[in-house]
Each structure stands twice: as structure tokens, then as C-alpha cells.
Amino acid sequence: MSRQQRAEIDARARRPQPEGPRSVEELRAGFRAMMGEMIVPAGIRTRTATLGDRPAVLVEPTGTPKAGTILYFHGGSYVVGSPETAMPLTGNLVTRTGFRAFSLDYRLAPEHPFPAAIEDGLSAYRALLDSGEDPSAIAFAGDSAGGGLTVTTCLAARDAGLPMPAAIVAFSPGLDGTRTGESMDTKAGVDPFFTREGMEHTGAMYRAGQDPHQPLLSPATLADLTGFPPMLLQAGTNEMLLDDSTRMATRARDAGVDVILDITADVPHVFQAFTGVLDEADEALDRAALFLSQHIRTRDTARTSAG
């Protein structure tokens, strides 16, 4: 661990922001600028694609990809963000695993509130299955709101009678629309990115008047996770959403789901994006890549294992 690296990241995240609620356009521009400072790895190639009826970006290693697919959901409170802003994370998972990834450009609030993003995630997963991809060769991954979508898309897929994907990887997932986790209060001020007021501002755009006390908005406290695939939940101790992950891990364990709760000390929300400048980011991505490589199974690897 590097104390200096963590201090520099914290200071970077605390740069002065405009006072008061910002417009959607200002939020989106600010998020693009912040994520544009992150390092996108070499060794990938990208092209536009379509999954279901939504645009996506196909990210592949420059060499021959391994058989297997990561369906990636970007972060941004369901209001901001895009496949491009998530490229530091998606690209690093691709270079570390050798798998291809589809990063989904799902619809955003307030123009398209809940459950539009979940519907798009389900449509994208269905499209992969309809293309002949085996569910054992597909994993869901995402950060922040996208980490929440890894779970809620799984819930929607199960309810639709679809097979479960091979695994879930969620970086600092948002999993509780009721905002009742203890860390919402104990980490206020410690978290360099979020305030309760800011989270309520974007949360209200996404919910559009819906009661957050329902599984697709608060899976960490209300979802039945029976039959879920293995899950890796990564979070930092310096984030208000920490208890979204800790409570989801408990809920998964109680439902008989294989789950790894991976908490890193003194790092902020989606610290994995600081790859190349924060040692803990690279180490966490290595662990995520190992988890994906262990759980994504193709017909070829299944035959090899059986042999």
C-alpha cells in the first residue's frame, strides 16, 4: 500500500466543485472530464456494436480473444456516464483476462428513469444468449450504478426464466435505493466523492417517484438471491456505499450463493479506476480478473476440465 498515493487520490477527488445542485448537462460534462483523466490501457481495440436495441462498445484484446464474454455496465448514478467513461475499467478487465467485453450504452435518467436501465441490461443479455453464447461463458461486471445493474439485471433475467450468467463482478456497487446503510452516515465526510444530498438528487431522477422499497431498487436489503451465480463485491472503506456491498454479501451468503467480499482500506468509491496511479487499483483489478477467469467456462474449457 502507498499512503502517499492514497492521499493524492483523496486530494484529487476533493477538488472544489460548484455549489448547489447542478443540471444534468453539467453533471454529465463533469463526469466525462473526471473519467477522461483516467488511464486507458494499451493492448485493446474497440468498435461500436448493438446489443438488443441499444448501442454498445465491443472491447477486445489486440491479440486473439479467449472464448468468453464480459457484459459491462458503466457507472454514473444512472444519470451520467457511458461506455467511454468506463473504458479504464473495461479495458483493464479485457487486457487482464483476454476475454472480450461489451460495454452497454443503457438509457439514462431523467429522460429514461427506472426501470429503463434494467430493461436494457436484460435485452442485452438476451441478445448474447440468442446469438448462441453459452451462459456459462458470460459474466456481468460493472461499477457503481453499473455494479447495481449486475445484480438487478440478474434478478430480471431469473424472473424472465433465463439462465444465470457465470459470475458477477461489482466495483463499489450501488445496491440500496433506501440509503439506509450505516456507512451513509459513518463515512459522510470521509467519502471524497459523495454527499447524501448529491445522492438524493440523482437518485430522485432515477426513481422518478417510485418507492425505493422494492428489490430492483434496493436489492441489498430486499432481493431474493436464490440461484444467483458466484459474486465478487469490491469496495473501499472510504465510501458511503460501503454497506451496500457488506449487506449484499450477507444476503448472498444466507441465500447459499458463493460470494467474495473484497474490501480495501482507505480508498474511495470505484478506486479501481485509478489504475496506474494507485497500487491498490491494479491489485484489485488483478483479483477481479482472476475471479472472472476462474468462473467463465466455455465449451472448450468444460471439455478440458471433464477430461
Buried (B, 14 or more C-beta within 10 A) or exposed (E): EEEEBBEBBBEBBEEEEEEEEBEBEEBBEBBBEBBEEBBBBEEBEBEEBEBBEBBBBBBBBEEEBBBBBBBBBBBBBBBBBBBBBBBBBBBBBBBBBBBBBBBBBBBBBEEBBBBBBBBBBBBBBBBBBEEEBBBBBBBBBBBBBBBBBBBBBBBBBBEEEBBBBBBBBBBBBBBBBBBBBEBBEEBEEBBBBBEBEBBEBBBBBBBEEBEBEBBBBBBBBBBEBEEBBBBBBBBBBBBBBBBBBBBBBBBBBEBEBEBBBBBBEBBBBBBBBBBEBBBBBBBBBEBBBEBBBEBBBBEEBEEEEEE
